[in-house]
Amino acid sequence: MKNYIKHTLLGLTALAVSCAPDRVDGDGNGLVPTNSDASFTVTKTSENHYRLTASNNNYISSKWDLGDGGGFGVGPNIYDVFIPDEGTYNVQHQIIGQGGVVGGTASQTITVDKADPAAGNMIQGGKFADATDVAKWTLAFPNPSNSALWVWDLANKKATFTANGWDRNVMYQAVEVVEGRKYKADAIVSSKGVSDSWFEIYVGYTKPTANTDYTGDGNDSTWLRGINTWAGSGTSAFSGKISIVGSKNSNNPDGVFTATKTGIAYFAIRSGGNDMKDGISITNIEFRGVN
């Protein structure tokens, strides 16, 4: 899933226009930035909105890690970001020279005091930092018949699902939605790779029940995100936003849930498969309004 932290391109990353020597001598080899200064300033422009400004533009490209678990991504010299959730974020900036050589890295901490009332994360316990986080989730199959289970890896702040022999399970929690509003889901997922397996996020108005493989309730449910080996994802090692590394729902490629009524809906992660011995891990789960 593209980082939810929104960004606006205000300035194009500067391109080197002078010729650089390609030999290693006193003039340099043309492969690394001539100035390793990756420092940047942070200016709060409004609640939950910040402007990141690089101190110089003497490099080929610029990468930013916004501290939301999504890793480094290409961004402009002047970067407007929206951070909807409260918390402390370690923001990093890298400058890249020719050949992809990292010429320098700088970091600053941004502390967000309050979640944005419209776009804040509605999921509770999605970072699996402790037992309190785990308690926010309910399993539809609390006692799986064979090997399908969730493992709570609190040390690494993630939950891992494993299965063999087509066993399955559903982990879910209730969320409050408003009729007519649109919502999106995302999460950080990782695995060494699985086969004949699925790991999907659904939202629907029907509560998941034991011994029922959750797909919501027809027209009121939506498959938002997924790792699905039959749809072309998950068969080799992966790590990143499920919106990016996962399969797209052809009927809903943007992964949008549109609430048809106000009230309780259920955010459900359904998973299972024939060979998931190494499992699929998830953390930083989010579900938020987008309009």
C-alpha positions in Angstrom: 0.0 0.0 0.0 1.5 3.6 -1.1 2.4 5.3 2.2 -0.7 6.9 3.6 1.5 9.9 4.7 0.5 12.2 1.9 3.0 14.2 0.0 3.0 17.0 -2.5 5.8 17.6 -5.0 6.8 21.2 -4.6 10.3 21.1 -6.1 11.9 18.7 -8.5 15.0 17.0 -7.3 17.9 18.7 -8.9 19.8 16.9 -11.7 23.5 17.3 -12.3 24.0 19.2 -15.5 27.8 19.4 -15.6 29.9 16.6 -16.9 31.6 14.5 -14.2 34.8 12.6 -14.8 34.5 8.8 -14.9 38.1 8.1 -13.8 39.3 7.8 -10.3 41.8 10.7 -9.7 42.0 14.0 -7.9 38.9 15.2 -9.8 36.7 12.5 -8.3 35.0 9.5 -10.1 31.7 11.1 -10.8 29.8 8.4 -8.8 29.2 10.1 -5.5 27.7 13.4 -4.5 30.4 16.1 -4.1 28.6 17.3 -0.9 27.5 14.7 1.6 25.2 17.1 3.5 21.9 15.3 3.7 20.6 17.6 6.5 17.1 19.1 6.3 14.8 21.3 8.3 11.3 20.5 9.6 8.6 23.2 9.6 5.1 22.5 11.0 2.7 24.1 8.5 -0.6 23.2 10.3 -1.9 20.4 12.5 -0.5 17.0 11.3 1.2 18.7 8.3 4.9 19.3 8.0 7.4 20.6 5.4 10.7 18.9 5.0 13.3 21.0 3.3 16.7 19.6 2.2 19.6 21.9 3.0 21.2 21.5 -0.4 20.5 20.0 -3.8 24.0 18.8 -4.9 23.0 15.2 -5.7 21.2 13.2 -8.3 18.2 12.1 -6.3 16.7 12.3 -2.8 15.1 9.6 -0.7 13.0 9.9 2.4 11.9 7.5 5.1 9.0 9.0 7.0 9.2 6.8 10.0 5.9 5.0 9.3 7.4 1.6 8.5 7.3 2.0 4.8 11.0 2.4 4.3 12.8 4.8 1.9 11.1 6.2 -1.1 12.0 8.8 -3.7 10.9 12.3 -2.8 11.5 16.0 -3.7 13.9 18.5 -2.1 10.9 20.3 -0.5 8.5 17.6 0.8 5.1 18.4 2.3 3.9 15.4 4.4 0.7 14.7 6.2 1.1 12.5 9.4 -2.4 11.6 10.6 -1.6 9.5 13.6 -0.1 10.7 16.9 3.3 9.4 17.9 7.0 9.9 17.4 8.5 9.5 13.9 12.1 9.2 13.1 12.3 10.9 9.7 15.4 10.2 7.5 16.8 11.8 4.4 19.3 10.2 2.0 21.1 11.8 -0.9 21.9 9.6 -3.9 24.7 10.0 -6.4 25.3 8.5 -9.8 25.1 4.7 -9.8 22.7 4.8 -6.8 25.5 5.5 -4.3 24.3 6.9 -1.0 26.2 10.1 -0.3 24.8 10.8 3.1 22.0 10.3 5.5 20.4 12.6 8.1 17.5 12.2 10.5 15.2 14.2 12.7 12.4 13.3 15.1 8.8 14.6 14.6 6.4 14.3 17.5 2.7 14.4 16.6 0.6 15.2 19.6 -2.9 14.5 18.2 -4.4 12.2 15.6 -6.2 13.9 12.7 -9.9 13.6 13.5 -10.9 12.5 10.0 -8.0 10.5 8.8 -6.5 9.0 12.0 -6.0 5.3 12.2 -9.1 3.5 13.4 -7.3 0.2 14.2 -6.3 -0.5 17.8 -3.4 -2.8 18.7 -2.1 -2.9 15.1 1.6 -2.7 16.1 1.6 -5.8 18.4 3.9 -4.1 20.8 2.5 -5.8 23.9 -0.3 -8.0 25.3 -2.7 -5.1 25.4 -2.4 -4.8 21.6 -3.0 -8.5 21.1 -6.2 -8.2 23.3 -7.7 -5.8 20.8 -8.1 -8.7 18.3 -10.5 -11.6 18.3 -10.0 -15.0 16.5 -12.9 -16.6 14.8 -11.2 -20.0 15.2 -9.8 -19.7 18.7 -8.9 -23.4 18.8 -7.8 -24.4 15.2 -8.2 -28.1 14.4 -4.6 -28.6 13.3 -1.8 -26.2 12.5 -3.4 -22.9 11.6 -2.6 -20.3 14.2 -1.4 -16.8 14.9 1.9 -16.3 16.7 2.3 -13.1 18.6 6.0 -11.9 18.2 6.0 -9.0 20.7 9.7 -8.7 20.6 9.6 -7.9 16.9 6.2 -6.2 17.1 4.4 -8.4 14.6 1.9 -11.2 14.3 2.6 -14.2 12.1 0.1 -16.6 10.6 1.1 -20.2 9.7 -0.9 -23.1 8.3 -0.6 -26.4 6.5 -3.2 -28.7 5.0 -5.7 -26.0 3.9 -6.4 -24.9 7.5 -7.4 -21.3 8.0 -8.3 -18.6 10.6 -9.7 -15.1 10.9 -8.5 -12.3 13.1 -10.8 -9.3 13.4 -12.0 -6.2 15.4 -14.9 -3.9 15.2 -14.6 -0.4 13.7 -17.2 2.5 13.5 -17.9 3.7 10.0 -20.1 6.5 8.7 -22.5 6.1 5.7 -21.1 7.5 2.5 -17.5 7.8 3.7 -14.7 6.0 2.0 -12.0 4.1 3.9 -8.7 2.4 3.0 -6.6 -0.2 4.7 -2.9 -0.9 4.7 -0.2 -2.8 6.7 3.4 -3.9 6.6 3.6 -7.6 5.7 6.6 -9.9 5.2 7.4 -13.5 4.5 10.0 -15.9 3.0 7.3 -16.9 0.6 4.3 -19.3 0.7 2.4 -21.5 -1.8 -1.3 -22.2 -2.3 -2.1 -19.6 0.3 -4.1 -16.4 0.9 -3.8 -13.5 3.4 -6.5 -11.0 2.8 -8.1 -7.9 4.5 -11.9 -7.7 4.3 -14.3 -5.2 5.8 -18.0 -6.0 6.1 -21.0 -5.6 8.4 -21.4 -9.3 9.3 -19.5 -10.4 12.3 -17.0 -13.2 11.7 -18.1 -16.5 13.3 -16.4 -19.8 14.1 -16.0 -22.3 11.3 -16.9 -19.8 8.6 -14.2 -18.6 6.2 -14.9 -14.9 6.3 -15.8 -13.1 3.1 -18.2 -10.6 4.7 -21.8 -10.6 3.6 -22.0 -10.2 -0.2 -22.7 -6.7 -1.3 -21.9 -5.2 2.1 -18.3 -6.6 2.2 -15.2 -5.6 0.4 -11.8 -7.3 -0.2 -9.4 -4.4 0.3 -5.9 -5.9 0.3 -4.4 -9.3 -0.1 -1.5 -11.6 -0.5 -2.9 -14.3 -2.8 -0.6 -16.9 -4.6 -3.2 -17.6 -7.3 -3.4 -13.9 -8.0 0.4 -13.6 -8.4 1.7 -12.5 -5.0 3.5 -14.1 -2.1 5.3 -17.0 -3.8 8.7 -15.4 -3.2 10.2 -13.5 -0.3 8.6 -10.0 0.3 8.5 -7.2 2.8 6.6 -3.9 2.6 3.2 -2.3 2.4 0.5 -4.9 1.4 -0.9 -2.2 -1.0 2.4 -2.5 -2.9 3.6 -6.1 -2.5 0.1 -7.6 -2.6 -2.3 -8.6 -5.3 -5.0 -6.1 -6.5 -8.7 -6.9 -6.4 -9.7 -6.4 -10.0 -13.1 -5.1 -8.9 -11.6 -2.7 -6.4 -8.0 -2.0 -7.4 -7.6 1.0 -5.1 -8.7 -1.0 -2.1 -11.6 1.3 -1.0 -14.4 0.4 1.4 -17.5 2.7 1.0 -19.8 2.6 4.0 -23.4 1.9 3.0 -24.6 2.6 6.6 -23.4 4.1 9.8 -22.4 1.8 12.6 -20.3 -1.2 13.4 -18.3 -2.9 10.6 -15.7 -5.6 11.0 -12.1 -5.3 9.9 -11.1 -8.9 9.3 -7.8 -10.6 8.2 -8.6 -14.0 6.7 -5.7 -16.4 6.0 -5.1 -20.0 5.2 -3.3 -22.3 2.8 -1.8 -25.6 1.9 1.8 -24.6 2.6 2.4 -21.7 5.0 5.0 -23.3 7.2 7.1 -20.1 7.2 4.0 -17.9 7.5 3.1 -14.4 6.7 3.8 -11.6 9.3 1.9 -8.4 9.7 2.3 -5.2 11.7 1.5 -1.4 11.5 -2.1 -2.2 10.5 -4.2 0.8 9.5 -7.8 1.6 8.5 -8.7 5.2 7.9 -11.1 7.6 6.2 -10.0 9.1 2.9 -12.8 11.6 2.3 
